[in-house]
Each structure stands twice: as C-alpha cells, then as structure tokens.
C-alpha cells in the first residue's frame, strides 16, 4: 500500500524564485500532497544585485507583501535584501542567515507552521534551517555549488555544505558525482536524478500541437537548444556546428544569463535567439526541432549535474545529441553521445538520418520511467521512513 505524506508543515529554502522558470524545486513542491502546508522561501537579492541587474529591483520591496498565496496549500515569500559576499566570507553568511531567520520565522509563525520539515536547496543555509526548529532537515543537492563561477570562495562553500550535510536527517543528490563526493559526509543519502513533466512535454509528439511560426520559418533541419544560456553551456560547440553546416539552423530558446557574452553566436546567420518561452509554449517549440542539443561544457560542475532539460527533451520524443557526461550515460541506447566536437557533429548527422518511429518510442518509454511524479513518490517514501 502506497504511503502518503500528509498534514505536515514544510518550509522550502529555495535557490530560485517560483517564477518564471520551473526547476526541480517547483516541480517537487507542487507535487507534494495538498494536505501539507508549504512555505516556499525565494532567495534574497544582495544590496548590490539590483545595481548589476536592473530586473531585480522589484525584489527590494517584495518582502513587504509578506507571504503570497500561490495555491491552496503553497505560500511564497521573498525575504529582504542581504549583504553581498555571503558566498565568499563565512562571517557575512552567518550575519545574512541570522537576518533572514528573523523574517522567515515571523512568517512561519503567522502561517501556523510550527514544528516544520525544513527542506533546503542551499548549501550555506544551516543557520537559517536550524533556527526554524525543524522536526526533519532535508537537503536536496542539485549541483556542485562550489564550482559555480563568480563571487564564490570554494573552500568556504564546501565547508558550509559539510556542516549542513552532517546535520541533515535526509539528503538527496541528483548525479553520481554528487553522491560520491557527499556520501561519507552524511548518514542518510540517496541518488535521485532530475526528471520531466512527461505528460506535458509529450504533447510535442501530438498531431494537434502547433509549431510556432518563428520556428516554422527557419530553413531545415533545425537544431534546438532549450535552457538558460550560461557559462556551463558550450557556445564554442554550437558555433562549431553552425559554421560547419551553414545550411543547418540553430534555435536557442531561453534567456541569456547575466554577464554572459553571446556576441560570437549572434554573428552567425544560422543561429537564432528566441528568448525565454513559457512552459505552456515549450511543446510546440520542441516539436519544431529536428534534433535537441545537450551541449554542456565538460568541467567539474557538469560532471556532477543531472541536466533537467535533457529529460524534457526525452519526453518530447525528439532525437537528442549530448556530450558525454555521467548524468546521461545510462541513456546511451536511445540518444547520440559524443566525446568531442567532431563526434557531436557526427551524432547530429546520425540523429537526422537514422530517426525511426521505433527510436522515438524508446525515448518516450525512457522518459516515462523518469517522471516527476515517480521522483516525488520516492522522496515522500524516504521522508516517511526517516520519520518513523
């Protein structure tokens, strides 16, 4: 008999806002049974963030609204601004965490969320998490945060994460590399990769799903990338494909990350940027792709990542070509894998010429085994085991 988590108060300390781009955090929280009350704490901005990115100014004042009701059981809260350099100096992080605790604790009390399950996605959040008095502390580790670029002190981040891991009652990690690096630092850890909203993205295979005009107009074949264009995306690989085959079109769907230079790609006439699209629009865009590109740079960060968009590619049924990375190697039988640029090019050629209904069926079957519903069922089962 399947057990169901119910009647709990859950405080999720997230690394991303609820909107506009859904990641593992929102997919999981939105699927927990409605009988639980959830407070989703969005990440604060620093005193300097809005000066670097003007689109963040609204977050300076959003905390004044208090908790915002998103669904019958999910409340969102954006805390006030914090000091910069919290990922560089531990003393700054401690000050920030104590500051945030004042506000999050007040909101939790207002919502009647005593004795909560605290579920964090941030490796530097132990002071905040412990201050909320958790009955159970969960860390869902989705990346090797110490390998992020920018203002980060690698050793400080690793040390803060080690302290969190030692205190946690339950830990999930998304990739084999993360499991290997964390397994000796905590007592109750499980490998659980990312997944897809299978039913939603499978609409790309339906006859009635319309391809957007801006994709229809592109010369075929269309190679498509979906996701935030950040420094972990191999722009040189995409340029290599576009320059080698100027008769191919490359469609880039997603926002360009802050500080990321895409000038080289923009000079190529067959590379097209379409910006961020809503989740509802994505099946149509994926349907317009002849091949989906999983084009990560190979480094310490991507060696320990479970690429979320990869599962959405699979669920769309479209052919997929990926760089070799641990997070996708188990799908070698249904996708094309490549160890270098020339191999990636040849993989695209094979995907374009060797596509069959049978191969599409295998991808859809693989996606069905990796749904968010199954992931959340697994998580709730482990939570209940831990609380017994």
C-alpha positions as CSV (number, residue, x, y, z in Angstrom):
1,X,0.0,0.0,0.0
2,X,1.4,3.4,-1.0
3,X,2.0,5.7,1.9
4,X,1.3,9.4,1.5
5,X,2.8,12.4,3.3
6,X,0.0,14.4,4.8
7,X,-0.6,17.1,7.5
8,X,2.9,18.4,7.5
9,X,4.3,21.9,7.5
10,X,7.1,22.2,5.0
11,X,9.4,25.2,4.7
12,X,11.4,25.1,1.4
13,X,14.5,27.2,1.3
14,X,15.0,27.6,-2.4
15,X,17.8,28.8,-4.7
16,X,15.4,30.1,-7.3
17,X,12.2,32.2,-7.4
18,X,8.9,30.3,-8.1
19,X,8.5,32.1,-11.4
20,X,9.2,32.3,-14.3
21,X,11.4,29.2,-14.9
22,X,10.4,26.0,-13.2
23,X,13.2,23.7,-11.9
24,X,13.4,20.7,-9.7
25,X,12.3,22.8,-6.7
26,X,8.9,23.9,-8.0
27,X,8.3,20.5,-9.7
28,X,8.7,18.8,-6.3
29,X,6.9,21.2,-4.1
30,X,3.9,21.4,-6.5
31,X,3.5,17.6,-6.4
32,X,3.6,17.1,-2.7
33,X,0.2,16.1,-1.4
34,X,-2.2,19.1,-1.0
35,X,-2.7,18.1,2.6
36,X,0.6,19.6,3.5
37,X,1.1,23.4,4.0
38,X,4.2,24.7,2.2
39,X,6.1,27.9,2.6
40,X,8.4,28.4,-0.4
41,X,11.2,30.9,0.6
42,X,12.7,32.5,-2.5
43,X,16.3,33.6,-2.5
44,X,17.0,37.2,-1.4
45,X,18.9,39.6,-3.5
46,X,22.0,41.4,-2.1
47,X,22.5,45.1,-1.7
48,X,24.5,45.1,-4.9
49,X,22.5,42.7,-7.1
50,X,20.0,45.2,-8.5
51,X,22.8,47.6,-9.5
52,X,24.2,44.8,-11.6
53,X,20.9,43.6,-13.0
54,X,18.1,46.2,-13.1
55,X,15.4,43.5,-13.5
56,X,16.0,42.6,-9.8
57,X,14.9,46.0,-8.3
58,X,11.4,44.7,-7.6
59,X,12.8,42.2,-5.1
60,X,14.0,45.1,-2.9
61,X,10.4,45.7,-1.9
62,X,8.6,42.3,-2.5
63,X,9.2,41.2,1.1
64,X,6.9,44.0,2.3
65,X,4.0,42.0,0.8
66,X,4.6,39.1,3.2
67,X,3.5,35.6,2.2
68,X,1.8,35.4,-1.2
69,X,-0.7,32.6,-1.6
70,X,0.1,30.6,-4.8
71,X,-2.2,27.6,-4.4
72,X,-4.5,26.3,-1.7
73,X,-1.5,25.0,0.3
74,X,1.6,26.8,-1.1
75,X,2.7,30.2,0.1
76,X,5.6,32.2,-1.5
77,X,7.8,34.6,0.5
78,X,10.6,36.8,-0.8
79,X,12.9,37.9,2.1
80,X,14.5,41.4,2.4
81,X,17.9,42.2,0.9
82,X,21.1,40.8,2.4
83,X,24.8,41.7,2.5
84,X,26.9,40.9,-0.6
85,X,29.8,38.4,-0.4
86,X,28.0,35.8,1.6
87,X,29.4,33.1,-0.6
88,X,32.9,34.5,-0.1
89,X,33.2,35.1,3.7
90,X,31.6,32.8,6.3
91,X,31.0,35.7,8.7
92,X,29.0,37.5,6.2
93,X,26.9,34.4,5.5
94,X,26.3,34.0,9.3
95,X,25.0,37.5,9.5
96,X,22.8,37.1,6.5
97,X,21.4,33.8,7.8
98,X,20.5,35.3,11.2
99,X,19.0,38.3,9.4
100,X,16.8,36.1,7.2
101,X,15.8,34.0,10.2
102,X,14.1,37.0,11.8
103,X,11.8,37.4,8.9
104,X,11.2,33.8,7.8
105,X,10.5,32.7,11.4
106,X,7.9,35.6,11.7
107,X,6.2,34.5,8.5
108,X,6.2,30.8,9.6
109,X,4.5,31.8,12.9
110,X,1.9,33.9,11.0
111,X,1.1,30.8,8.9
112,X,1.0,28.5,11.9
113,X,3.9,26.5,10.7
114,X,5.3,25.2,14.0
115,X,7.5,22.0,14.1
116,X,8.1,22.1,10.3
117,X,10.0,19.9,7.9
118,X,12.7,22.2,6.6
119,X,13.7,21.3,3.0
120,X,16.7,23.3,1.7
121,X,18.4,23.6,-1.7
122,X,21.2,25.9,-0.4
123,X,24.5,24.5,0.9
124,X,25.1,27.6,3.1
125,X,21.7,27.6,4.8
126,X,22.3,25.6,8.0
127,X,21.9,28.5,10.5
128,X,18.6,29.5,8.9
129,X,17.4,25.9,8.7
130,X,18.3,25.1,12.3
131,X,16.8,28.3,13.6
132,X,13.4,27.3,12.3
133,X,13.4,24.3,14.7
134,X,12.9,21.5,12.2
135,X,11.4,18.2,13.1
136,X,13.3,16.9,10.0
137,X,16.0,18.6,7.9
138,X,16.3,17.7,4.2
139,X,19.0,18.8,1.8
140,X,18.2,18.3,-1.9
141,X,21.6,18.8,-3.6
142,X,21.2,19.6,-7.3
143,X,24.6,21.0,-8.2
144,X,28.2,21.2,-7.0
145,X,27.7,24.7,-5.8
146,X,31.4,25.2,-5.0
147,X,32.2,25.0,-8.8
148,X,30.0,28.0,-9.7
149,X,31.7,30.9,-11.2
150,X,31.6,34.4,-9.8
151,X,31.9,35.6,-6.3
152,X,32.4,32.3,-4.5
153,X,35.0,31.1,-2.1
154,X,35.2,27.4,-3.0
155,X,36.7,26.2,0.3
156,X,34.2,28.3,2.3
157,X,31.3,26.9,0.3
158,X,32.5,23.3,0.8
159,X,32.9,23.8,4.5
160,X,29.4,25.3,4.9
161,X,28.0,22.4,2.9
162,X,29.9,19.8,5.1
163,X,28.3,21.3,8.2
164,X,24.9,21.1,6.6
165,X,25.4,17.5,5.5
166,X,26.5,16.4,8.9
167,X,23.3,17.9,10.5
168,X,20.8,16.7,7.9
169,X,18.4,13.8,8.6
170,X,17.9,13.1,4.9
171,X,19.9,14.0,1.7
172,X,19.0,13.6,-2.0
173,X,21.6,14.2,-4.7
174,X,20.9,14.4,-8.5
175,X,24.1,12.9,-10.0
176,X,26.5,10.1,-9.4
177,X,29.4,12.5,-8.9
178,X,27.5,14.4,-6.2
179,X,26.7,11.1,-4.5
180,X,30.3,10.0,-4.5
181,X,31.5,13.4,-3.1
182,X,28.8,13.6,-0.3
183,X,28.2,10.0,0.8
184,X,30.8,10.0,3.5
185,X,29.7,13.3,4.9
186,X,26.1,12.4,5.9
187,X,24.2,9.4,7.2
188,X,21.1,9.1,5.1
189,X,21.7,9.9,1.4
190,X,20.0,8.8,-1.9
191,X,20.8,9.3,-5.5
192,X,17.7,10.7,-7.3
193,X,18.3,12.3,-10.7
194,X,16.1,15.0,-12.3
195,X,13.0,14.1,-14.3
196,X,10.4,15.7,-16.6
197,X,6.7,16.6,-16.6
198,X,6.3,13.7,-19.0
199,X,2.6,14.3,-19.9
200,X,3.2,18.0,-20.6
201,X,6.3,17.6,-22.8
202,X,4.9,14.6,-24.6
203,X,2.5,17.0,-26.3
204,X,5.4,17.7,-28.7
205,X,4.5,14.3,-30.3
206,X,0.8,15.0,-30.8
207,X,-0.6,16.0,-34.2
208,X,-2.6,18.8,-32.8
209,X,0.4,20.6,-31.2
210,X,1.3,23.6,-33.4
211,X,4.8,24.7,-34.2
212,X,5.4,28.4,-33.7
213,X,5.7,30.5,-36.9
214,X,9.2,31.7,-35.9
215,X,10.4,28.1,-35.9
216,X,8.5,27.1,-39.0
217,X,10.2,29.9,-41.0
218,X,13.7,28.5,-40.3
219,X,15.5,26.5,-43.0
220,X,15.5,22.8,-42.0
221,X,16.9,20.9,-40.3
222,X,16.5,22.8,-37.0
223,X,18.9,22.0,-34.2
224,X,17.4,23.3,-30.9
225,X,18.7,24.2,-27.5
226,X,16.5,25.0,-24.5
227,X,17.6,26.5,-21.2
228,X,19.4,29.4,-19.6
229,X,22.5,30.3,-21.7
230,X,25.1,30.4,-19.0
231,X,28.9,29.7,-18.8
232,X,28.3,26.0,-18.4
233,X,26.9,25.9,-22.0
234,X,29.5,25.2,-24.6
235,X,29.0,28.1,-27.0
236,X,32.1,27.0,-29.0
237,X,30.4,23.7,-29.7
238,X,27.3,25.4,-31.0
239,X,29.4,27.7,-33.1
240,X,31.3,24.7,-34.5
241,X,28.1,23.1,-35.7
242,X,26.7,26.3,-37.2
243,X,29.9,27.1,-39.0
244,X,30.5,23.6,-40.3
245,X,27.0,23.4,-41.6
246,X,25.6,26.8,-42.6
247,X,22.6,25.1,-44.1
248,X,21.5,23.9,-40.6
249,X,19.5,26.3,-38.4
250,X,20.2,26.5,-34.7
251,X,17.4,27.7,-32.4
252,X,18.4,29.0,-29.0
253,X,15.4,29.0,-26.6
254,X,15.9,30.6,-23.2
255,X,17.3,33.7,-21.6
256,X,21.0,34.7,-21.7
257,X,22.5,34.7,-18.2
258,X,23.7,37.9,-16.6
259,X,27.2,38.7,-17.8
260,X,27.3,36.1,-20.5
261,X,28.6,37.2,-23.9
262,X,26.9,35.6,-26.9
263,X,28.3,38.0,-29.5
264,X,30.1,35.3,-31.4
265,X,26.9,33.2,-31.9
266,X,24.9,36.3,-32.8
267,X,27.3,37.0,-35.7
268,X,26.4,33.6,-37.3
269,X,23.4,34.0,-39.7
270,X,22.1,30.5,-39.0
271,X,22.0,30.9,-35.1
272,X,18.7,32.4,-33.9
273,X,17.9,33.6,-30.4
274,X,14.2,33.5,-29.3
275,X,14.5,34.3,-25.6
276,X,12.5,32.8,-22.8
277,X,9.3,30.9,-23.5
278,X,6.6,29.8,-21.1
279,X,6.3,26.2,-20.1
280,X,3.0,26.1,-22.0
281,X,4.7,27.1,-25.2
282,X,7.6,24.7,-25.0
283,X,6.0,21.5,-26.5
284,X,5.3,23.5,-29.8
285,X,9.0,24.7,-29.9
286,X,10.3,21.2,-29.2
287,X,8.1,19.8,-31.9
288,X,9.7,22.2,-34.4
289,X,13.2,20.8,-33.6
290,X,14.7,18.1,-35.7
291,X,17.4,17.4,-33.1
292,X,17.7,18.6,-29.5
293,X,21.2,19.6,-28.3
294,X,22.5,18.9,-24.8
295,X,25.7,21.0,-25.2
296,X,27.3,21.3,-21.8
297,X,31.0,22.3,-21.3
298,X,32.9,19.4,-19.7
299,X,34.1,20.5,-16.3
300,X,33.8,19.7,-12.6
301,X,30.4,21.4,-12.4
302,X,28.8,19.5,-15.3
303,X,30.5,16.2,-14.3
304,X,28.2,16.4,-11.3
305,X,24.9,17.6,-12.8
306,X,21.7,15.9,-13.8
307,X,20.6,18.1,-16.8
308,X,16.9,18.8,-16.3
309,X,16.3,19.9,-19.9
310,X,17.7,16.5,-21.1
311,X,14.7,14.7,-19.5
312,X,12.3,17.2,-21.1
313,X,13.9,16.5,-24.5
314,X,13.4,12.8,-24.0
315,X,9.7,13.4,-23.0
316,X,9.2,15.3,-26.2
317,X,10.2,12.3,-28.3
318,X,12.6,14.3,-30.4
319,X,16.1,12.9,-31.2
320,X,18.7,14.0,-28.7
321,X,22.5,14.5,-29.1
322,X,24.5,15.0,-25.9
323,X,28.1,15.4,-24.8
324,X,29.3,12.5,-22.7
325,X,28.6,13.3,-19.1
326,X,27.8,10.9,-16.2
327,X,24.2,12.2,-15.8
328,X,23.1,10.9,-19.2
329,X,25.3,7.8,-19.9
330,X,22.5,5.4,-18.9
331,X,20.5,6.6,-21.9
332,X,23.2,5.7,-24.4
333,X,20.9,3.3,-26.2
334,X,18.3,5.9,-27.0
335,X,20.3,9.1,-27.7
336,X,23.5,10.0,-29.5
337,X,26.6,10.6,-27.3
338,X,29.8,12.4,-28.2
339,X,33.2,12.9,-26.7
340,X,34.4,15.8,-28.8
341,X,33.1,18.3,-31.3
342,X,33.5,16.2,-34.4
343,X,31.8,13.3,-32.7
344,X,29.0,15.6,-31.7
345,X,28.6,16.7,-35.4
346,X,28.5,13.1,-36.5
347,X,25.9,12.4,-33.8
348,X,23.7,15.1,-35.2
349,X,24.1,13.6,-38.7
350,X,23.1,10.1,-37.4
351,X,20.1,11.6,-35.5
352,X,18.9,13.3,-38.6
353,X,19.3,10.4,-41.0
354,X,18.6,7.5,-38.6
355,X,15.4,8.5,-36.9
356,X,12.6,5.9,-36.8
357,X,9.3,5.5,-35.0
358,X,10.9,2.7,-33.0
359,X,13.7,5.0,-31.7
360,X,11.2,7.7,-30.8
361,X,9.1,5.1,-28.9
362,X,12.2,4.1,-26.9
363,X,12.9,7.7,-25.9
364,X,9.3,8.2,-24.8
365,X,9.5,4.9,-22.8
366,X,12.7,6.1,-21.2
367,X,11.1,9.4,-20.3
368,X,8.0,7.7,-18.8
369,X,10.3,5.9,-16.3
370,X,11.7,9.3,-15.2
371,X,8.7,11.4,-14.3
372,X,8.5,14.0,-11.5
373,X,5.5,12.0,-10.1
374,X,7.7,9.0,-9.6
375,X,10.5,11.1,-8.1
376,X,8.2,12.7,-5.6
377,X,6.7,9.4,-4.7
378,X,10.2,8.1,-3.9
379,X,11.1,11.2,-1.9
380,X,7.9,11.0,0.3
381,X,8.5,7.3,0.9
382,X,12.1,8.1,2.2
383,X,10.8,11.0,4.3
384,X,8.2,8.8,6.0
385,X,10.8,6.1,6.6
386,X,13.1,8.6,8.2
387,X,10.4,10.0,10.5
388,X,9.3,6.5,11.7
